[in-house]
Amino acid sequence: MTIPELADRVKSRDRHAIARAITTIENDDQSTGRLLRELASKLGHAYRIGITGPPGAGKSTLTSELTKLLRSNGKTVGIIAVDPTSPFTGGALLGDRIRMQEVSMDEGVYVRSMATRGSLGGLSAKAKDAADILDAAGFDYILFETVGVGQSELDIAKAADTTVVVLVPESGDAVQAMKSGLMEIADFFVVNKSDREGADQAVRALTTILSFRVTHAEDEWIPAVIKTTASKNEGIENMLREIDKHREYLETTGKLALRRKARERERVHELIEDMLRIDFWTPAKSALLETELDRVAHHEKTSFDLAHELISDIKRQVA
Amino acid sequence: MTIPELADRVKSRDRHAIARAITTIENDDQSTGRLLRELASKLGHAYRIGITGPPGAGKSTLTSELTKLLRSNGKTVGIIAVDPTSPFTGGALLGDRIRMQEVSMDEGVYVRSMATRGSLGGLSAKAKDAADILDAAGFDYILFETVGVGQSELDIAKAADTTVVVLVPESGDAVQAMKSGLMEIADFFVVNKSDREGADQAVRALTTILSFRVTHAEDEWIPAVIKTTASKNEGIENMLREIDKHREYLETTGKLALRRKARERERVHELIEDMLRIDFWTPAKSALLETELDRVAHHEKTSFDLAHELISDIKRQVA
């Protein structure tokens, strides 16, 4: 199948074509640019929601339940689950897979797991590319589910129009969220598993912390804190209402366009870094690195010296 | 103070000089290379231990207790705590700071917090540079304390000679560890807070998971699982015994040298990426990016097209 043919089938939401297109962007940097160019005119329809939080917060269940609710409203949903890979499992764990399968049997839903295999530098970029494919395929909503600790993972969450940070009632979770940078990216908070003890205290703690946040402008968005128990399908309507409210805020203030532009800026930066790295590491350069590394290991030179030598070697060649 | 003077004072373990040297590597890329070159001959003495795990596992307390034990054995200890920054706190949380202060009043201990401020790409490299400074200052042990979720954070943990993954007894923690890539980097596991219910089950679960790991060679290291209750100073001797055992294993098999070489290789890669990025983004290029981003936002071109244009512009200039 040619790239334009593949793009056409993606646009008509052919599931096999979507799968193939995402595999293409995962593996083939050459075709990715051409494929996305073919799809560009169809972009911008989908609303992108990032669902993030610490491990064990129940993000998968929440994602599944939100998907069911959106479906019952007649909306189509694409899900990108960024699951760190383990050699023990080869990707997502069985429990999550089963939960995901429930929703993914539905024709109006497309679920794709992406793993942090190999160079993670690229994962954030590739997750956004995959979202573009689902956007061009006409899905109304795209949900990114990603663990919310670690910079690359936060970058994925930030690539959404609305970012939801999921926590659990256990004391200390709010404090850990502050430490791990989740506070800054949350458009609102969900305290999930709120049938557990301490849910109300957790909400109060978060609300208090948020009240310390300096508001710079009158029209500034103030993140809400809502409670859910995803496993019992409780609070999901509330969550969707908050998403809609945030979306309306972004649209009326013109901030949606700014946010999407920032996302593209970030993506260009990522692409440039990938390209520079690939261009740089020729077989000759990699070989030189290996030879000289022994001298670094013996403290005869530093890794800085070696990096400078490798860089200036390139500069000499083009000069 | 000149760079050679600063280096001399670092080598004599002058605390102010160490602080200044780390601030230098955090802020000044030009001086870093020169500083580390002056220190190169003194490198290789310190044994580097990564202490990592999910938020809330008690890594700080464990680090403090291990430090006290090492001190009672007459060893000096440098600690690098990689704390994600929050604008609410401006760095580490008060509780951790107080705990750290307890050990940092000791002349044989040096504690440095490093934040994930700004470009995290550089943090992993900078944490290793800071470790080199502490190594050159003659500390016997360097402990990296870092949250073990997220790729950049795992990279820091991997930069150690021995990597300890800290979990808590709560069910699901082992499963989450599998998902987040912690299993692969652990030289051994600590189930901390093991006075809580479920500690023995957690140890059994981890041991079972580990038994599925395919062993490739006869001399392959098999990670142990040990219990601690750092807050009550229980199990710390056991933990140190396991560190010593792993160190001996690495030394007798020659794997310590390989591991350290791999660390330098990774660092050269990181440095090259930083240099390429800095070289690339001239003011003119950044301005061009901003102009053209609007066309990407309007779906007239893709971020791929724009990235290629920016790259080929560079190639034209040097051609």
Interface residues (C-beta under 8 A of the other chain):
Chain A: T32 G33 L36 R37 A40 S41 L43 G44 P54 P55 G56 D83 P84 T85 S86 P87 F88 T89 L93 T116 L120 L123 V147 V149 G150 Q151 S152 E153 L154 G172 D173 V175 Q176 M178 K179 S180 G181 M183 E184 I209 F212 R213 A257 R260 K261 E264 R265 R267 V268 L271 I272 E273 M275 L276 R277 D279 F280 L289 L293 D294 V296 A297 H299 E300 K301 T302 S303 F304 D305 L306 A307 H308 L310 I311 V318 A319
Chain B: T32 G33 L36 R37 A40 S41 L43 G44 P54 P55 G56 D83 P84 T85 S86 P87 F88 T89 L93 T116 L120 L123 V147 V149 G150 Q151 S152 E153 L154 G172 D173 V175 Q176 M178 K179 S180 G181 M183 E184 I209 F212 R213 A257 R260 K261 E264 R265 R267 V268 L271 I272 E273 M275 L276 R277 D279 F280 L289 L293 D294 V296 A297 H299 E300 K301 T302 S303 F304 D305 L306 A307 H308 L310 I311 V318 A319
